[in-house]
Structures are given as structure tokens and as C-alpha cells.
Amino acid sequence: MSAISRDDVVRSVFSTTDAEQGRAYLASAYGADIHMGTPSPGHAPFRHERRAAAELSLDSVRIPAEARYFLEPMSHLLMTELLSGRQDVDCAGGDSRWLPGDVMPAGRPDLPHLTHADHVEARTARMEPELLRDVAGLGEEEPREPMRMSRPQAPAPAAGTAVWHAATRRAWDLFGEDSVAGTPLSRDAAARMVAAVALSMFPNSYTEHDPLASGTGNVGVATVDRAAQYIHDHADRPITLTELAAAAGVSARTLHDGFRHFHDTTPMGYLRRVRLERAHDELQAAEPGAGESVETIAARWGWGDQGTFSAAYGRAYGIPPSRTLTAAGAGRQPR
């Protein structure tokens, strides 16, 4: 096994042709009691790669044998995209069979489940409760209960699967060691996108409420200004909704009300707006020959995808970011 840590990302790669070593490693990686069959002669290596940052862990795994494992109820959400092989899950007496291309929770997080995997390759995403709660708009005032799924397991529809694949692929790339766009802010944004997609794909207790529903009462401009100032002061690092609500001294829902009323956006939308302004300022101030690019400046301010950044920048400033950078290098402003 090799492990690398850089910035806020921990990466590890494990590969072996020894079945017992593979079983033991996977049991440790997932906290499960794994029983494994005998691999076929000349089988491909067992392989496990993990890229983990804060509250999101992404895995790529290959098990070239039959395996059975049992998992107790989990506090986190573990989503799986099956690439090859077959997987059967028995959860609360309900059986589900997965085929290549399927995406669904590895098991309902509120219930134990038994899994039978047959020569599988898969990608998994483990999301911690704090990330899920914050993305769902649940503040400290909301009951701290484990997430419950609202219906029996079934694969996500094709449209949801495509969005999930795009979100997790982007996060995987940003968590890579050689990613130019992989900055703390862009990785945080990617983790939030993965969590948002997961929450939208499967009805659950965290999203049964409306995070934008009316709060507990009117909120004044001074309260919203406190949160806005906190955003301006800390826009260069990851910020959570819970953190903003604490800075303002109100609940998360009340803060949503205030930003909707005074700024016509959500607190996190306001944060993205401020970061876009910071990127704009840096593009304007870029020095010729300093090695700055649209991609590096955008990533520094949380925009890990240059296409998304360019679209947002064009809507806000009416020109592509490359034109602002070119004009800065020429010592003039674009018309």
C-alpha cells in the first residue's frame, strides 16, 4: 500500500494478488466482516484506491472474487456506482440486485444490510453526516438524528445516474495529486455538489423539510450584515451554513430568510458571488509573465470547473474571463 497526504487530501493505493491480504485490507477499509470465495486462477489483482478530503471519501475498488459482508447501521451515507460484476443487497428483508451502471446507497444508513458481491468493480462515495446536514440546510437547531431513507432501495433513474457520475468524476479528479484546479475551496465545492446530488436522488429524512421555508421570525439587516461580513472576511477558506448561522446568531432557516429578503439569494449563493468577485479582481490585477491563468485563479476561489466558472463570469461581467486576463496583461481594461 502507498499513501500520500497533501493539503487536505489523503490518498492511498492498495493492490495484491493474495486473496487473504485483499480480504483483510477491504475489511479494514470498510469496517465490515468480509467472507470471500476463492478467486479464479490468474485473476486480476485486488485493488483499492482512496482519495479522501474532510467529509467526503471517494474509493475505486476491484474484488476479483465472490464476497459477502454484513454492515451495521451507519452514521454516514455510502453510495456505490457499480461498474462491472453483480451485487445483491438484503436490507430489512428486501432484496435488490444491482447490475453495471446502477447507482444507489450501499445500504440504507438507518438499517443493517447483507451484501453479496460477485467479481465487482465499483466506485463508492462516503459522505459524513455533517456534510449532508449542512448541504440539506439543517442547522444546529435541528434535531441531530441519523438520516433515514423514505423508500426501499432501488437504482437511481438514468438522469440521476448521469449527474452522479459527472459529480463524482469531477470530485475524483480534483482530489488527484496532479490536479491544477484541486484547491481547498474547489474540493469543498465539489464535496458539496456530490452530497447535493446524493440527497436529491433518494428521498430521505434530511430533505423532507424545505430548507428555504420561513424561519422562526423576521430578521433585520444588521443580522444579515454580520453573516455577510463573515463571508467577506473568510471567503478564502471553506465556510459552512452552520458556521454562518452561528456568526449571525440566528438559525439556519432564519438566515436563509434574511439573505432572500436583502440579497435575493441564499447565504451560500452570496458566498459564491463574493468568490466570483475575488476571482474577477485577481484577473484584473494579474501581472504579465507571473504564470497565472483563468484556471488557477478560478480554482483558488472555489471554481474547480473552468466551464462553469466562465459561464458564471460571463453572466456577471458580460465578457469571458480570458478577455479580462488578456486585457490585464496588455495593461488596459476590456471594453
C-alpha positions in Angstrom: 0.0 0.0 0.0 1.1 3.5 -0.7 -0.3 6.6 1.0 0.2 10.3 0.2 -1.1 13.4 2.0 -1.1 16.8 0.5 -3.0 19.8 1.7 -6.4 18.5 2.9 -6.4 15.3 0.8 -5.2 11.8 1.9 -4.7 9.3 -1.0 -3.9 5.6 -0.7 -3.5 2.8 -3.2 -3.5 -0.9 -2.4 -3.0 -3.8 -4.8 -2.4 -7.5 -4.2 -3.0 -10.9 -5.8 -3.1 -12.5 -2.4 -6.8 -13.2 -1.6 -6.3 -13.1 2.2 -4.4 -9.8 2.1 -7.1 -8.4 -0.1 -9.9 -9.6 2.2 -8.2 -8.2 5.3 -7.5 -4.8 3.7 -11.0 -4.4 2.4 -12.4 -5.5 5.8 -10.4 -2.7 7.5 -11.2 -0.1 4.9 -15.0 -0.6 5.3 -15.3 -1.8 8.9 -17.0 -5.0 7.8 -16.6 -8.7 8.4 -15.9 -10.0 4.9 -16.1 -13.6 3.8 -14.5 -14.3 0.4 -14.6 -17.1 -2.1 -11.6 -18.4 -4.0 -10.5 -16.2 -6.9 -10.1 -17.8 -10.3 -6.6 -18.8 -11.4 -4.7 -15.9 -12.9 -7.2 -13.4 -11.5 -6.6 -9.7 -11.7 -5.3 -8.1 -8.5 -7.4 -6.9 -5.7 -7.2 -3.1 -5.9 -8.4 -0.3 -3.7 -7.7 3.4 -4.2 -9.0 6.1 -1.9 -9.0 9.9 -2.2 -10.4 11.5 0.9 -10.8 15.1 1.9 -12.6 16.2 5.1 -16.1 14.9 5.0 -16.0 13.1 1.6 -14.1 9.9 0.8 -14.0 8.5 -2.8 -13.0 5.0 -3.5 -12.3 2.9 -6.6 -12.4 -0.8 -5.8 -11.9 -4.2 -7.6 -12.8 -7.5 -5.9 -11.9 -10.4 -8.4 -13.9 -13.0 -6.3 -17.2 -13.6 -4.6 -17.5 -11.8 -1.3 -20.2 -11.5 1.4 -20.2 -8.8 4.1 -22.5 -7.5 6.8 -22.7 -3.9 7.8 -24.5 -2.5 10.9 -26.4 0.8 10.5 -24.0 3.6 9.6 -24.0 7.2 10.6 -22.6 8.2 7.2 -24.0 7.7 3.7 -22.2 5.2 1.4 -23.2 5.5 -2.2 -22.0 2.9 -4.8 -21.7 3.1 -8.6 -21.4 -0.5 -10.0 -19.0 -0.6 -13.0 -18.9 -4.4 -13.5 -20.0 -7.6 -11.9 -23.1 -8.2 -9.9 -24.2 -7.2 -6.4 -27.2 -8.3 -4.3 -28.2 -6.5 -1.1 -30.6 -7.8 1.5 -31.8 -4.8 3.7 -34.6 -5.2 6.2 -35.8 -8.3 4.3 -36.0 -6.5 1.0 -33.7 -7.8 -1.8 -32.2 -5.6 -4.5 -30.0 -6.7 -7.4 -27.5 -4.3 -8.9 -26.2 -4.5 -12.5 -23.4 -2.5 -14.1 -24.3 1.2 -14.4 -26.6 1.2 -11.3 -26.1 3.8 -8.6 -27.7 3.5 -5.1 -26.8 3.6 -1.4 -24.7 0.6 -0.4 -27.4 0.0 2.1 -30.0 2.2 3.9 -27.9 4.0 6.5 -30.5 3.5 9.2 -30.7 -0.3 8.8 -28.3 -3.2 8.8 -27.7 -5.0 5.5 -26.0 -8.0 4.0 -24.3 -7.7 0.6 -23.2 -10.4 -1.8 -20.7 -9.1 -4.4 -19.7 -11.2 -7.4 -16.4 -10.1 -9.1 -17.2 -6.4 -8.9 -15.6 -3.2 -9.8 -17.2 -0.2 -8.3 -16.8 3.5 -7.2 -18.0 4.5 -3.8 -18.5 7.8 -2.1 -18.7 8.1 1.7 -20.4 11.3 3.0 -20.2 12.2 6.6 -23.4 13.4 8.5 -22.1 17.0 9.0 -21.6 17.5 5.3 -25.1 16.0 4.5 -26.8 18.1 7.2 -25.1 21.3 6.1 -25.9 20.8 2.4 -29.5 19.9 3.3 -29.8 23.2 5.2 -30.1 21.6 8.7 -28.7 24.0 11.3 -27.6 23.3 14.9 -31.2 24.0 16.0 -32.5 20.9 14.0 -32.7 17.5 15.8 -29.5 15.6 15.3 -30.9 12.3 14.1 -29.4 9.7 11.7 -30.6 10.0 8.2 -33.4 7.7 7.2 -34.4 6.7 3.7 -38.0 7.2 2.8 -38.5 4.2 0.5 -37.0 0.8 -0.2 -33.8 0.6 -2.2 -33.9 0.9 -6.0 -31.3 2.1 -8.5 -31.4 5.8 -9.4 -33.1 6.7 -12.7 -30.8 7.2 -15.7 -30.8 11.0 -15.5 -29.8 10.9 -11.8 -27.1 8.4 -12.6 -25.6 10.6 -15.3 -25.5 13.6 -12.9 -24.0 11.4 -10.1 -21.3 10.1 -12.4 -20.3 13.6 -13.5 -20.2 15.0 -10.0 -18.2 12.1 -8.5 -15.8 12.0 -11.5 -15.1 15.8 -11.1 -14.5 15.4 -7.4 -12.2 12.4 -8.1 -10.2 14.4 -10.5 -10.0 17.5 -8.2 -8.8 15.2 -5.3 -6.0 13.9 -7.6 -2.4 14.7 -6.7 -1.7 16.4 -10.1 -4.9 18.5 -10.4 -4.1 22.1 -11.1 -7.7 23.0 -10.2 -7.6 21.0 -7.0 -7.6 23.7 -4.3 -9.1 23.5 -0.8 -12.1 25.7 -2.0 -12.7 23.8 -5.2 -12.6 20.5 -3.4 -15.0 21.7 -0.8 -17.4 22.9 -3.5 -17.1 19.5 -5.2 -17.8 17.7 -2.0 -20.9 19.8 -1.5 -22.0 19.0 -5.1 -21.6 15.3 -4.6 -23.7 15.5 -1.3 -26.4 17.6 -3.0 -26.7 15.1 -5.9 -26.9 12.2 -3.4 -29.6 13.9 -1.3 -31.7 14.8 -4.4 -31.6 11.2 -5.9 -33.1 9.3 -3.0 -35.9 10.7 -0.7 -34.6 10.9 2.9 -35.3 12.5 6.2 -32.7 15.2 5.8 -34.6 16.7 2.8 -38.2 16.1 3.9 -38.2 19.7 5.2 -37.8 22.7 3.0 -34.5 24.5 3.9 -35.9 27.7 2.4 -39.1 27.6 4.3 -39.9 30.6 6.5 -37.7 30.8 9.6 -38.7 31.5 13.2 -39.4 35.2 12.7 -38.3 38.4 11.0 -34.6 39.0 10.6 -33.1 42.5 10.5 -30.5 43.9 8.1 -27.9 44.0 10.9 -28.1 40.3 11.4 -27.7 39.6 7.7 -24.8 42.1 7.6 -23.0 40.1 10.3 -23.2 37.0 8.2 -22.2 38.9 5.0 -19.2 40.4 6.7 -18.2 37.0 8.0 -18.3 35.8 4.4 -16.2 38.7 3.2 -13.6 38.1 5.9 -13.4 34.3 5.4 -14.2 33.8 1.7 -10.7 32.3 1.1 -11.5 29.2 3.1 -14.3 26.7 3.3 -17.4 28.0 5.1 -20.4 26.0 6.2 -24.0 27.2 6.6 -23.9 26.2 10.3 -20.8 28.5 10.7 -22.6 31.4 9.1 -25.7 31.0 11.3 -23.5 30.9 14.4 -21.7 34.1 13.3 -25.1 35.8 12.8 -26.6 34.5 16.0 -29.7 33.0 14.3 -30.9 29.7 13.0 -30.0 28.5 9.5 -33.6 28.9 8.3 -33.8 32.4 9.6 -30.6 33.3 7.9 -32.0 31.9 4.6 -35.0 34.2 5.1 -32.7 37.2 5.6 -30.5 36.7 2.6 -33.5 36.0 0.4 -35.1 39.3 1.6 -32.0 41.6 1.5 -29.8 39.9 -1.2 -32.2 37.8 -3.3 -30.1 34.7 -2.8 -29.1 32.1 -0.2 -26.2 32.5 2.1 -24.1 30.0 0.1 -25.2 31.8 -3.1 -23.9 35.0 -1.6 -20.6 33.3 -0.8 -20.2 32.1 -4.4 -20.9 35.7 -5.6 -18.2 37.1 -3.3 -15.7 34.5 -4.5 -16.6 35.3 -8.1 -15.8 39.0 -7.4 -12.4 38.0 -5.8 -11.5 36.0 -8.9 -12.5 39.0 -11.1 -10.3 41.3 -9.0 -7.3 38.9 -9.4 -7.9 38.5 -13.2 -7.8 42.3 -13.5 -4.7 42.6 -11.4 -2.8 39.7 -13.0 0.8 40.5 -13.9 2.2 39.5 -17.3 4.6 36.6 -17.0 3.5 35.7 -13.5 2.2 32.3 -14.6 -1.4 33.0 -13.7 -4.2 31.5 -15.8 -8.0 31.6 -15.7 -8.0 28.0 -14.4 -5.6 28.7 -11.5 -7.4 31.9 -10.4 -10.8 30.3 -10.7 -9.7 27.2 -8.7 -8.2 29.4 -6.0 -11.7 30.8 -5.4 -13.5 27.5 -5.4 -14.4 27.1 -9.1 -12.9 23.7 -10.0 -14.6 23.5 -13.4 -13.4 26.2 -15.9 -16.5 25.9 -18.0 -18.8 26.5 -15.0 -16.7 29.5 -13.9 -16.6 31.0 -17.4 -20.4 30.8 -17.7 -20.9 32.4 -14.3 -18.3 35.1 -15.0 -19.9 35.9 -18.4 -23.3 36.3 -16.7 -21.9 38.7 -14.1 -19.4 40.7 -16.2 -20.6 40.3 -19.8 -17.3 39.0 -21.1 -15.3 35.8 -20.8 -12.6 35.7 -18.0 -9.9 35.1 -20.6 -10.6 38.5 -22.0 -10.2 40.2 -18.7 -6.9 38.4 -18.1 -5.7 39.3 -21.6 -6.6 42.9 -21.1 -4.8 43.0 -17.7 -1.6 41.6 -19.4 -1.9 44.3 -22.0 -2.2 47.0 -19.4 -5.7 48.0 -20.3 -9.3 47.2 -19.4 -11.6 45.5 -21.9 -14.4 47.5 -23.5 
